[in-house]
Amino acid sequence: MKRPDLYRRLCAVLLLGFLLGIREGKIALWKDGEAEPWRVFPYPVAVLPAETQQELKNGIRIDSMDDLDRVLENLLS
Protein backbone atom coordinates (compact mmCIF):
# COMPACT_ATOMS: atom_id res chain seq x y z
CA MET A 1 0.00 0.00 0.00
CA LYS A 2 1.44 3.35 -1.03
CA ARG A 3 1.27 6.26 1.41
CA PRO A 4 1.27 9.63 -0.37
CA ASP A 5 2.17 11.52 2.83
CA LEU A 6 5.24 9.34 3.32
CA TYR A 7 6.18 9.69 -0.33
CA ARG A 8 6.12 13.49 -0.03
CA ARG A 9 8.41 13.29 3.00
CA LEU A 10 10.73 10.98 1.10
CA CYS A 11 10.94 13.51 -1.73
CA ALA A 12 11.74 16.23 0.81
CA VAL A 13 14.82 14.34 2.02
CA LEU A 14 16.03 13.41 -1.46
CA LEU A 15 19.83 13.28 -1.31
CA LEU A 16 19.72 14.99 2.07
CA GLY A 17 19.35 12.06 4.39
CA PHE A 18 17.06 9.28 5.47
CA LEU A 19 13.58 8.88 6.88
CA LEU A 20 12.69 6.44 9.63
CA GLY A 21 9.10 5.20 9.54
CA ILE A 22 6.92 2.10 9.53
CA ARG A 23 6.61 -0.69 6.97
CA GLU A 24 4.49 -3.77 7.63
CA GLY A 25 4.40 -3.05 11.36
CA LYS A 26 8.18 -2.77 11.73
CA ILE A 27 10.61 0.14 11.88
CA ALA A 28 11.93 0.89 8.40
CA LEU A 29 14.45 3.26 6.82
CA TRP A 30 14.07 4.99 3.47
CA LYS A 31 16.81 6.84 1.59
CA ASP A 32 17.33 9.01 -1.45
CA GLY A 33 13.60 9.51 -2.09
CA GLU A 34 13.00 5.82 -2.72
CA ALA A 35 9.42 4.59 -2.55
CA GLU A 36 10.50 1.30 -0.97
CA PRO A 37 12.44 1.05 2.28
CA TRP A 38 16.18 0.67 2.12
CA ARG A 39 16.07 -1.47 5.25
CA VAL A 40 13.35 -2.94 7.48
CA PHE A 41 14.44 -3.59 11.05
CA PRO A 42 13.08 -6.56 13.05
CA TYR A 43 11.55 -4.26 15.66
CA PRO A 44 7.73 -4.37 15.92
CA VAL A 45 6.21 -0.92 16.27
CA ALA A 46 3.20 -2.23 18.23
CA VAL A 47 5.29 -2.69 21.39
CA LEU A 48 6.42 0.95 21.41
CA PRO A 49 4.56 3.71 23.30
CA ALA A 50 1.77 5.43 21.36
CA GLU A 51 3.73 8.69 21.14
CA THR A 52 6.71 6.92 19.58
CA GLN A 53 4.44 5.10 17.15
CA GLN A 54 2.99 8.44 16.06
CA GLU A 55 6.48 9.90 15.57
CA LEU A 56 7.32 6.97 13.31
CA LYS A 57 4.04 7.36 11.40
CA ASN A 58 4.96 11.00 10.79
CA GLY A 59 8.53 10.07 9.86
CA ILE A 60 11.72 10.82 11.75
CA ARG A 61 14.46 12.61 9.82
CA ILE A 62 17.86 10.90 9.96
CA ASP A 63 20.93 12.76 8.71
CA SER A 64 23.64 10.12 9.19
CA MET A 65 24.28 6.57 10.27
CA ASP A 66 25.45 7.86 13.65
CA ASP A 67 22.13 9.68 13.96
CA LEU A 68 20.33 6.46 13.02
CA ASP A 69 22.14 4.52 15.75
CA ARG A 70 21.27 7.20 18.32
CA VAL A 71 17.60 7.41 17.29
CA LEU A 72 17.14 3.62 17.24
CA GLU A 73 18.78 3.32 20.65
CA ASN A 74 16.45 5.99 22.04
CA LEU A 75 13.38 4.40 20.45
CA LEU A 76 14.14 0.93 21.71
CA SER A 77 15.38 1.71 25.21
N, C-alpha and C positions, 0 to 999 in steps of 0.2 A: 504494500500500500504506500503510495507516494504521499508525502506531507508537504504541501506548498509552503507553509510557514518555515519549515526546516530548510527547504530548498533555497528560499530567499536568504536565510542566515548563512547557508553554505556559500552562496554567491558573494555575500558581504565579506567573507574571510578568504576569498580567492587569493591565493599566493601570499596571504598574510598570516596564516596560521592554521589552526585546527578548531574543530567544534566537537565538544563532548555532548552526547545525547543518549537517546534510547533507540534500540533496534531489537525487536522481538523480545521485549522484556528484559534485555540486558544492556549494560553500559556499552556504548559504541563510540568510536572516534572517526570523524570524517576529515578529509584534507583536500586542499586545492579545489574546492568547489565541486567535488565529486558527489553524485547522487547516491551512491552506495557507500557504506562505511568502509574505511580503510582497515579497521580492526574492530572486532566485537569481543569484549572482555567477558569472562565467565562469571560475572557478578550480577545476580538478579536484582533488579531495581525494586521489586516488591518488598524486599526486606529493609529498605532504607526509609527514613522518616519522610512523611508527606512533603515537608518543605524541600528536602533534597530531591525528591522525585519531581517536584514542580520545577526546580532549577534545571534538572536534566531535560525535562520536557521543553523548556524555553531555550535550552542550549547554553553551554558554558564555554566561553572563549578560552582557547589554549594557545599560547604563543611559542612554546618550545617543549621539548621532551622533558626538561627539568620541571617546567610548569605542570606538565601532565602528571609526572610522578607525585608532585606535591598535591595536586587537586585530587588524584585518586586516593592518596593516603588520607587526606582529610575526609573524603566522602565515605571511606570504608572503615574509619576508626571509630 
